[in-house]
Amino acid sequence: MAMELDVFVGNTTIMDEDVYLLWLDGYTVSDAVSMRMKSGILEQSGASQDVLESDTMDHYRTFQMTERLLHNPSKLVNQLLFQIPPHRQNMLIERYYAFDEAFVREVLGKKLSKGTKKDLDDVSAKTGITLKSCRRQSRALTTMMMMRMRMMMMMMMNGLLSACFVSCRDYAAIVFFANSRFETGKKKLQYLTFEDFAFCAEQLIQNWTLGAVLQKFQPQLVFLLAFNTLSFFLPSLVCTALRGKLQVFNEMEGSFKNLSRGLVNIAGKLMNNKDVRDLFIDLVEKFIEPCKSDKWSLNDVRLFLTQHTNSVRALDAFKHQAVWERYMRVIQSCILKMYHD
């Protein structure tokens, strides 16, 4: 019996973004077909389930063949095997190197090494992200670490990565924490999100380093100078300025010595590589937790830290006002970002 077939020949590689996302998320072909059916695609296209399954399998094979090119994005642009329009190339790269915040929060501050990869089973179980997706994100983050910021910026300028790709701030935070090894996994810090840490990393990079995100955190020596002398002068200056302005003035006055000394002592620990890793724990234990215990509002915290920073201007004998303000500017920004449930 004669059969009629409609044949279309072309050289542009067809890639469905929705199927690509399912593949990136680690779903099997069977799971992807089920999810596509639930979206109503059969009713919209008039296709059968067999055709949908064949289409999904074809997409998955294509993505698997292009993955090796995605490991080095510049190769994707220069290869001739797949005819992929530039806007599709951008989509493939951006999506492949995108990450789930829950995943990054779990690995933040850890070396992206073989030891970390062995823990991916636990990360998958804890976050609900498929193991395949965890492996892909771990590999992508390792690739970004190797590519370094300069290459990433060159790729953006050449149009390989658009502005909506992993933002430079987020990427810098991941690299910064991986190199500086700040403690982020302790129980007291579990309430903090990746966004909290990314914001704080931005403050540290801009104010406490020489500007190189790949350089380990090393504050200048002047941070060690004379901060302890402030403890003798700040109480009267700050309390006088805040009287009648804080809802928790009595609580603040009673705990001022401990809060102020805690902030000053943190500054004194910044030159010790071992101690500096505990920066965020110190902020939580020495300031945030005591303030929460006394029911300080966010505005109370902001007023206190602002006055605590500015009061040194009245001390003519203190010769390190610029450094103190530089230090407190970062501490205040981080504490205000971290002060939430």
C-alpha angles and dihedrals in degrees: 000000000000118000129199120217130186109217126192121189123195140145101220112107109235114220125177110211093208091054089045090057091050089051092048090050089058100247118155121240090257092052091045092052091051092050092048090051091052089054089063097246093141092058092045096049102029090228126141126246090252091056091048091051092048091049092050093049090049091052092048091052090051093050092048091053093049095046093084088057091050089059085071106026095195089064090059090062097047100042122102102199096085120041100214121167115237094250089054091049089055091049093050093050096043094049094043093053096040115108139204111247090221090058096047091046089058095050097034112130094014126113109256092229137124089282091059092048090057088060094054091097089061092045090052093049093047098046100033090234114137116258091238090055091048090053091048093050092046090051091046093050091049089051091051090050090054094045092055126203097284093060091045091054091048090053091051091050090049091053097250092116125033127208092265091064116103098313118249089242093055093044091048090051092053092049093043094052093044090055100037094043097213112184107256104149103070117118093247090059098048093097090063117095129216088255089059092052094042090054092049092047089055090054092048094048094048097044112022105037135056089256100266109122091201093056118098116250108273116159117204119270092247088076087078095059123112100317092133091064089067092071090073097053108030101071097067094039096049097040092049092051094047100044108125093009102081124069088210097043095135092049091047093050091050095049099032095105094054095043094047094044089049092055092046093047091052088059090053092054097054096093094057111085092207095049096041090063087069095057095117093043089052092050091052097043100038100039120002099050095046090049093048090049089057092046097247114177121225089253091053089053092048093050093047095049093045092052092041088056099043099043093078088071087076091059106086092180093059107091100185102067094128092053092045091052091047089053096044093045089065095040092050093048092049096045093049090050092047096044101101140092 
